[in-house]
């Protein structure tokens, strides 16, 4: 066969991490098995920040807690995470 030679295609590698930086998802099997938490930010009429930390049970899709404050630090997130199941999922990947 004449002409340019094209190398054989390499097989795709299976990855443990997804493109968004998160790990392979654990499927919830029952209530209180997997909780997800994330934060939402908004501004009041006078322009001041208002932050909300939401905790959701992934099996029932029930909102378990909403913590509202002007400032939410790591201690607030840890307080909410320690009172739940052993598996938590964050909307932000770890850095």
C-alpha atoms as one frame of an Amber mdcrd trajectory, in Angstrom:
protein
   0.000   0.000   0.000   1.409   3.363  -1.012   0.850   6.769   0.538   1.062
   8.231   4.042   0.887   5.838   6.931  -1.514   6.659   9.771  -0.698   5.177
  13.190  -3.239   2.858  14.792  -5.662   4.521  17.158  -4.841   4.310  20.872
  -7.629   2.959  23.120  -9.159   5.502  25.534  -8.116   5.131  29.142 -10.694
   4.640  31.866 -10.464   7.430  34.395 -11.188   7.460  38.096 -11.757  11.243
  38.009 -14.349  13.001  35.861 -13.643  16.140  33.811 -15.061  18.435  36.503
 -12.565  17.098  39.060 -15.045  14.980  40.985 -14.692  11.298  41.688 -16.846
   8.499  40.289 -20.303   8.986  41.801 -21.623   6.707  44.538 -25.305   5.923
  43.969 -27.499   6.455  47.034 -29.168   3.202  48.114 -31.389   4.471  50.952
 -32.348   7.581  52.861 -29.418   9.252  54.718 -26.863   7.291  52.680 -25.454
  10.160  50.572 -25.870  13.862  51.279 -24.925  16.638  48.886 -24.099  20.162
  49.963 -23.428  23.374  48.117 -23.577  27.092  48.570 -25.649  29.799  46.895
 -24.903  33.500  47.043 -27.231  36.446  46.499 -27.295  40.138  47.303 -29.827
  42.140  49.272 -31.291  45.431  48.022 -28.545  47.393  49.724 -25.865  45.302
  47.939 -24.694  43.186  50.876 -23.934  39.496  50.324 -26.182  36.781  51.650
 -24.888  33.208  51.527 -26.801  29.952  51.927 -25.382  26.502  52.589 -27.833
  23.817  51.403 -27.730  20.150  52.458 -29.798  17.686  50.385 -30.414  13.955
  50.833 -29.687  12.510  47.376 -32.005   9.514  47.741 -35.160  11.407  48.752
 -34.133  14.777  47.210 -35.251  16.375  50.459 -33.573  19.561  51.646 -32.300
  18.739  55.139 -30.787  22.074  56.147 -30.294  25.603  54.888 -27.788  27.734
  56.782 -28.117  31.439  55.941 -25.440  33.933  56.941 -23.481  36.903  55.661
 -20.293  34.851  55.965 -19.964  31.071  55.764 -16.582  29.686  56.656 -15.055
  26.245  56.647 -16.212  25.672  60.231 -19.862  26.104  59.163 -19.455  23.524
  56.403 -17.675  21.089  58.715 -20.409  21.474  61.359 -23.055  20.488  58.817
 -20.962  17.669  57.333 -20.166  15.976  60.641 -23.811  15.569  61.657 -24.689
  13.478  58.596 -23.794  10.197  56.948 -20.269   9.105  56.151 -20.653   9.971
  52.439 -20.932  13.640  51.481 -20.816  15.187  48.050 -19.848  18.793  47.403
 -20.754  20.984  44.452 -17.143  22.233  44.424 -14.256  19.835  43.804 -11.429
  19.847  46.370  -8.444  22.040  45.596
